[in-house]
Every structure is written in structure tokens, then in C-alpha cells.
């Protein structure tokens, strides 16, 4: 039994639409796919699980899900199509590096289609609904334009389907007529793989951070449509910080929203196995001349942050036992202390 199934999940609530188990992955827009892939693979230690050359996309991870981190090259204003003529990436989106979407794993297809049908019945718009061969997905925007994917796995042994360079993967899927299978098809005992020569060896993606001009509107979205629970709320220096958790208690939180003068992606966050592994990674990065954006040493975590070739931030951390008290963060900027 893995840590993902070691404890009972938080109970479902009928007032919510989607009710995710955990964050599945973060997907980024990047300017040059090869350069970004090398950074996250060789430096940050994420395996290249599979790629879609025709979509100019690559997918990396440790094995907890089919990928912890996806990335797609900016569209340059040109449409890109999936299978059977599906307009998957309109040229009007992805014009600059940043967040593409956050992805949330649901229990099974029934949970996904039930949520979709309730949204439609209540007049709430969604965007695409697609078949990714190993998952069925519903996409929807939050009030600030952040894109979210809610999905269920459709095959447990996803590596038997997705590996290496793939032909186009994604096609249409109709949740209004879907079967709605009730068995869970995520792997409860996944094979984790690590990039031996990399400087960092992350264990799993645990959460993402969003900066928001409308934290109240985002809170309403992520607790109702998004089905997350608010597990902590702090106000520091006139700014609000809200922590959200999915149903798996082995993740303390999967999303952090920080009030800000601008709405933007903050960072993705990856957990390391131990403080020794974290210090080992820092030493290797420094020895190889790799710039560390910032290091923080706080009662509730030890962490370092890296910027990728596009300046997008990722965190690598070890959680400590102390309660998060942001007012006691010392000189650490708020965005790095959460």
C-alpha cells in the first residue's frame, strides 16, 4: 500500500461538483520545448515519460501519475490539432510562457461525468471534453482565466500506452453519453523512476501556487466547482493566503492562493524524500554552477527554488513538523514562505 492509500480519504460533499483526490500535474507553456525539457529532466530530475512531437509537447514525472509536469511550446499564433481534426490548441492561446493548466485527478469516470452533467444542468460552462487515451478529461476556466483539467484515469498501466514519441493522442469524448464506470483506474502501487544523473531527485508534485487579484472569487470556484476544502487561511501584511486540500490526507494541501496586485502563476512545488536529499541537491546545483533563485529555512519547511529557461518558478522542499505561521517567516518573501 502506498502513501496515497494509507489513510481514508476525506468524505465527498454533495454541494461540490468535481471532487478531486489530488493534483495530478501542472502543465506549462514554454518558449522552446527542447531547452525546457532538458532543464526539468537533467537538472530537476523528472523523467521524460512521453512526448507528442506534432503537438510540440512533452510530459515528465516520477510515476505517481502519467506525468507530474507537462509542457507545450507556445503556439506562435498557429492552431494545433489532435486526432480526428480536434482543434486542441487554438493559436489564440499560449502566446507566452506561463501556466497552461492545473490537472486534478478524480476517483473514477462516474464522478467525472456526474460533475459534468450537474454543471450543465446548472448552466455552468465548461470548455473541452476529451479522450487522452489513458484519461478522460473536462476542462474549465476559473474566474481569472486559469485553465483547469478534471480527469479520471481510464487505464492503470498507462506506461503500456504512453511511452517515447507518440502520434497524436487526444480526441473528442462526450461525457453526456459516457458509460460512467465506477471502478478506480489509477495505480495504487506505482513504479517510481528517478533520473540518476540529475541534480535533484523529487518524489512527487504536491501543490501549485496562484497569485490572485480576486481571491474571494477563486475561493468560491475552487471550493464549489473545483471541490477543494479550505484547510488554512492567514492574513499577513494585508495579503490573504488560502490553502486548499483535495481528498487524500497524505497531501497537506494541493493549492495555495495568495492575494496580489496581479493575477499570475506562482510556482509548482515538488517534495523531496529527506533533508539530506535536499542538501545534497543544493550542493550539486552549486557545484555545477546552476543558479538557485532562493533558499528558505523555516520551521515548517526547508526549500529551494529554481527558475526555468522562461523564468517560471518551481520549488523543491521538505516539509517539517511545525505549523505554518507566515507572520513568523522572517525575511523570506511571502510567495516563497507558503
C-alpha positions as CSV (number, residue, x, y, z in Angstrom):
1,X,0.0,0.0,0.0
2,X,1.4,3.4,-1.0
3,X,1.1,6.6,1.0
4,X,-1.7,7.6,-1.4
5,X,-4.0,4.9,0.0
6,X,-2.6,4.5,3.5
7,X,-5.4,6.7,5.1
8,X,-9.1,7.1,4.4
9,X,-9.9,9.9,2.0
10,X,-11.8,13.0,3.1
11,X,-15.6,12.4,2.6
12,X,-17.3,13.7,-0.6
13,X,-19.7,16.5,-0.3
14,X,-22.9,16.9,-2.4
15,X,-22.6,20.7,-2.6
16,X,-19.5,20.3,-4.7
17,X,-19.1,19.5,-8.4
18,X,-15.7,17.9,-9.1
19,X,-14.2,16.3,-6.1
20,X,-10.5,15.5,-6.8
21,X,-8.3,13.1,-4.9
22,X,-5.2,15.2,-5.5
23,X,-3.4,17.5,-8.0
24,X,-2.3,15.3,-10.9
25,X,0.0,17.6,-12.8
26,X,0.9,21.2,-13.8
27,X,1.1,22.0,-17.5
28,X,3.2,24.9,-18.7
29,X,3.6,27.0,-21.9
30,X,7.3,27.2,-22.7
31,X,9.1,29.2,-25.4
32,X,11.4,26.4,-26.6
33,X,10.4,22.8,-25.8
34,X,13.8,21.2,-26.1
35,X,15.5,23.6,-23.8
36,X,12.8,23.4,-21.1
37,X,12.7,19.6,-21.3
38,X,16.5,19.4,-20.7
39,X,16.1,21.7,-17.7
40,X,13.4,19.7,-15.9
41,X,15.0,16.4,-16.9
42,X,18.7,16.9,-16.4
43,X,18.6,19.5,-13.6
44,X,15.3,18.9,-11.8
45,X,15.2,15.1,-12.2
46,X,11.9,14.5,-13.8
47,X,11.7,11.5,-16.3
48,X,10.6,12.2,-19.8
49,X,7.7,9.8,-19.9
50,X,6.4,10.5,-23.4
51,X,6.2,13.3,-26.0
52,X,3.9,14.4,-28.8
53,X,6.1,16.0,-31.5
54,X,3.2,17.0,-33.6
55,X,1.7,18.9,-30.7
56,X,5.2,20.2,-29.7
57,X,4.6,18.8,-26.2
58,X,6.5,16.7,-23.7
59,X,5.5,15.1,-20.4
60,X,7.7,14.4,-17.4
61,X,7.3,12.9,-13.9
62,X,8.3,10.4,-11.2
63,X,5.5,7.9,-11.8
64,X,2.8,8.8,-9.3
65,X,0.6,9.8,-12.2
66,X,1.3,9.7,-16.0
67,X,3.1,13.0,-15.6
68,X,3.8,15.5,-12.8
69,X,4.7,18.2,-15.3
70,X,3.6,18.7,-18.9
71,X,4.8,21.4,-21.2
72,X,3.8,22.7,-24.6
73,X,5.7,25.1,-26.8
74,X,4.0,28.4,-27.3
75,X,1.6,28.4,-30.3
76,X,3.1,31.4,-32.1
77,X,-0.5,32.1,-33.1
78,X,-0.8,28.9,-35.1
79,X,-3.6,26.3,-34.4
80,X,-2.6,22.8,-33.4
81,X,-4.8,19.8,-33.9
82,X,-5.3,16.5,-32.0
83,X,-6.7,13.3,-33.5
84,X,-9.6,13.3,-35.9
85,X,-9.4,17.0,-36.6
86,X,-9.8,18.1,-33.0
87,X,-8.7,21.7,-32.5
88,X,-6.7,21.1,-29.4
89,X,-4.6,24.2,-29.1
90,X,-6.1,27.3,-30.9
91,X,-3.5,29.8,-32.0
92,X,-5.2,32.4,-29.9
93,X,-3.9,30.8,-26.7
94,X,-0.4,30.0,-25.4
95,X,1.2,33.1,-26.8
96,X,3.7,33.5,-24.0
97,X,5.3,31.3,-21.3
98,X,3.3,30.6,-18.2
99,X,0.7,28.3,-16.8
100,X,-1.3,26.2,-19.3
101,X,-3.4,24.3,-16.8
102,X,-3.7,22.6,-13.5
103,X,-4.9,19.0,-13.6
104,X,-7.0,17.3,-10.9
105,X,-7.4,13.5,-10.5
106,X,-10.9,12.2,-9.8
107,X,-11.9,8.8,-8.3
108,X,-13.5,7.3,-11.5
109,X,-15.4,8.2,-14.6
110,X,-18.8,8.2,-12.8
111,X,-17.5,11.0,-10.6
112,X,-16.3,12.9,-13.6
113,X,-19.5,12.6,-15.7
114,X,-21.8,13.2,-12.8
115,X,-20.0,16.5,-12.1
116,X,-20.1,17.5,-15.8
117,X,-23.8,16.8,-16.0
118,X,-24.6,18.8,-12.9
119,X,-22.6,21.7,-14.2
120,X,-24.6,21.6,-17.5
121,X,-27.9,21.3,-15.6
122,X,-26.9,24.4,-13.5
123,X,-25.9,26.4,-16.6
124,X,-22.1,26.5,-15.8
125,X,-20.0,26.5,-18.9
126,X,-17.1,24.1,-19.5
127,X,-14.6,24.2,-22.3
128,X,-13.2,21.0,-23.9
129,X,-14.1,17.4,-23.1
130,X,-11.5,15.0,-24.5
131,X,-10.1,11.4,-24.5
132,X,-6.4,11.3,-23.8
133,X,-6.2,7.5,-24.3
134,X,-5.2,7.0,-20.6
135,X,-7.7,9.5,-19.2
136,X,-11.0,11.3,-19.9
137,X,-11.0,15.0,-19.1
138,X,-13.2,18.0,-18.7
139,X,-11.6,21.4,-19.0
140,X,-12.9,24.6,-17.4
141,X,-11.6,28.2,-16.7
142,X,-11.6,29.8,-13.2
143,X,-12.7,33.4,-12.8
144,X,-9.2,34.8,-13.6
145,X,-8.7,32.6,-16.6
146,X,-6.6,29.9,-15.1
147,X,-7.3,26.7,-17.0
148,X,-8.2,23.5,-15.0
149,X,-8.4,19.9,-16.2
150,X,-10.6,17.5,-14.2
151,X,-9.9,13.9,-15.2
152,X,-10.2,10.2,-14.4
153,X,-7.7,7.5,-15.4
154,X,-9.1,5.0,-17.9
155,X,-6.2,2.5,-17.8
156,X,-4.0,1.5,-14.8
157,X,-0.9,0.5,-16.7
158,X,-0.5,3.9,-18.5
159,X,3.2,3.2,-19.5
160,X,2.0,0.4,-21.7
161,X,0.2,3.1,-23.8
162,X,2.2,6.2,-23.4
163,X,6.0,6.0,-23.9
164,X,8.5,7.6,-26.1
165,X,7.5,9.7,-29.1
166,X,3.8,9.3,-29.7
167,X,1.5,10.0,-32.6
168,X,-1.3,12.4,-31.7
169,X,-3.1,11.2,-28.6
170,X,-6.1,13.4,-27.9
171,X,-9.6,13.0,-29.5
172,X,-13.2,14.0,-28.7
173,X,-15.0,12.5,-25.7
174,X,-18.7,13.0,-24.8
175,X,-19.4,12.9,-21.0
176,X,-23.1,13.4,-21.7
177,X,-23.3,9.9,-23.1
178,X,-20.4,8.2,-21.4
179,X,-20.7,4.9,-19.5
180,X,-19.5,6.4,-16.2
181,X,-17.6,3.4,-15.0
182,X,-17.3,3.1,-11.2
183,X,-14.0,1.3,-10.6
184,X,-10.9,3.4,-10.0
185,X,-8.2,3.0,-12.5
186,X,-5.3,4.9,-11.0
187,X,-2.3,2.8,-10.0
188,X,-2.3,2.4,-6.2
189,X,1.3,1.0,-6.2
190,X,3.1,3.0,-9.0
191,X,6.6,2.3,-10.1
192,X,8.6,5.4,-9.3
193,X,11.5,6.2,-11.5
194,X,14.3,8.7,-11.0
195,X,16.9,10.3,-13.2
196,X,20.1,9.1,-11.6
197,X,22.4,11.7,-13.0
198,X,20.1,14.7,-12.3
199,X,21.0,17.2,-9.6
200,X,17.6,16.9,-7.9
201,X,15.5,13.8,-7.2
202,X,11.9,14.9,-6.5
203,X,9.4,12.4,-5.1
204,X,6.1,13.9,-6.3
205,X,4.3,17.1,-7.2
206,X,2.3,18.2,-4.2
207,X,0.8,21.6,-5.0
208,X,0.7,24.7,-7.1
209,X,0.6,28.4,-6.1
210,X,-1.5,31.1,-7.8
211,X,-1.4,34.8,-7.2
212,X,-4.8,36.4,-7.5
213,X,-6.4,39.8,-7.8
214,X,-9.8,38.2,-6.9
215,X,-9.1,35.6,-4.1
216,X,-12.7,35.5,-3.0
217,X,-13.9,34.6,-6.5
218,X,-11.2,32.0,-6.8
219,X,-12.0,30.6,-3.4
220,X,-15.7,30.2,-4.5
221,X,-14.7,28.5,-7.7
222,X,-12.2,26.1,-6.2
223,X,-14.4,25.1,-3.3
224,X,-17.6,24.6,-5.3
225,X,-16.8,23.8,-8.9
226,X,-13.3,22.6,-8.0
227,X,-14.4,20.7,-4.9
228,X,-11.4,21.5,-2.7
229,X,-11.5,22.2,1.1
230,X,-10.1,25.3,2.7
231,X,-7.7,23.9,5.3
232,X,-6.0,27.1,6.4
233,X,-6.4,30.8,6.0
234,X,-3.9,33.5,7.0
235,X,-3.7,37.3,6.6
236,X,-0.2,38.7,6.5
237,X,0.9,42.2,5.8
238,X,-2.6,42.9,4.4
239,X,-2.4,39.9,2.0
240,X,-4.6,36.8,2.2
241,X,-3.2,33.3,1.9
242,X,-5.6,30.4,1.4
243,X,-4.6,26.8,1.5
244,X,-6.8,24.2,-0.3
245,X,-6.7,20.4,0.0
246,X,-8.2,17.6,-2.1
247,X,-9.5,14.3,-0.6
248,X,-6.2,12.5,0.0
249,X,-4.9,13.3,3.5
250,X,-1.3,12.3,2.6
251,X,-1.2,15.7,0.9
252,X,-1.5,18.6,3.4
253,X,-2.6,20.9,0.6
254,X,-2.7,20.9,-3.2
255,X,-3.3,24.6,-4.0
256,X,-2.3,27.9,-2.4
257,X,-3.8,31.2,-3.4
258,X,-2.1,34.5,-2.4
259,X,-3.8,37.8,-2.9
260,X,-1.8,40.1,-5.1
261,X,-1.9,43.2,-7.3
262,X,-1.5,40.9,-10.3
263,X,-3.0,37.6,-11.3
264,X,-0.4,35.0,-12.4
265,X,1.1,31.6,-11.9
266,X,3.3,31.4,-8.8
267,X,5.1,28.1,-8.9
268,X,4.8,24.3,-8.9
269,X,6.1,22.5,-5.8
270,X,7.8,19.1,-5.6
271,X,8.5,17.2,-2.4
272,X,11.9,15.6,-1.7
273,X,12.4,12.5,0.4
274,X,14.5,14.0,3.2
275,X,16.5,17.0,4.3
276,X,19.7,15.1,3.4
277,X,18.4,14.7,-0.2
278,X,17.6,18.4,-0.3
279,X,21.0,19.5,0.9
280,X,22.6,17.0,-1.5
281,X,20.7,18.6,-4.4
282,X,21.7,22.1,-3.3
283,X,25.3,21.1,-3.2
284,X,25.2,19.5,-6.7
285,X,23.4,22.6,-8.2
286,X,26.0,24.9,-6.7
287,X,28.9,22.7,-7.8
288,X,27.7,22.7,-11.3
289,X,27.1,26.5,-11.5
290,X,23.3,26.2,-11.5
291,X,21.7,29.4,-10.1
292,X,19.3,28.9,-7.2
293,X,16.7,31.6,-7.1
294,X,16.2,31.4,-3.4
295,X,16.6,29.1,-0.4
296,X,14.4,29.2,2.7
297,X,14.9,27.6,6.1
298,X,11.7,27.8,8.1
299,X,10.2,25.8,11.0
300,X,7.6,24.4,8.6
301,X,9.8,23.7,5.6
302,X,13.3,23.7,4.1
303,X,13.2,24.6,0.4
304,X,15.0,25.9,-2.6
305,X,13.5,27.5,-5.8
306,X,14.7,27.3,-9.4
307,X,13.8,29.3,-12.4
308,X,13.4,27.5,-15.7
309,X,14.6,28.9,-19.1
310,X,11.5,31.1,-19.3
311,X,11.8,32.4,-15.7
312,X,9.0,30.2,-14.4
313,X,9.5,29.2,-10.8
314,X,9.5,25.7,-9.3
315,X,10.0,24.7,-5.6
316,X,11.8,21.7,-4.2
317,X,11.2,21.2,-0.5
318,X,11.0,19.0,2.6
319,X,8.0,19.6,5.0
320,X,8.9,20.0,8.7
321,X,6.6,19.4,11.6
322,X,5.8,22.9,12.7
323,X,2.6,24.6,11.8
324,X,2.8,27.2,9.0
325,X,2.8,30.6,10.6
326,X,3.5,33.1,7.8
327,X,3.8,36.1,10.2
328,X,7.0,34.4,11.5
329,X,8.7,33.9,8.2
330,X,11.5,36.4,8.9
331,X,12.9,37.9,5.7
332,X,11.5,35.3,3.4
333,X,9.1,36.8,0.8
334,X,5.6,35.7,1.3
335,X,5.4,33.8,-2.1
336,X,8.4,31.7,-1.0
337,X,7.3,31.0,2.5
338,X,3.9,29.4,1.8
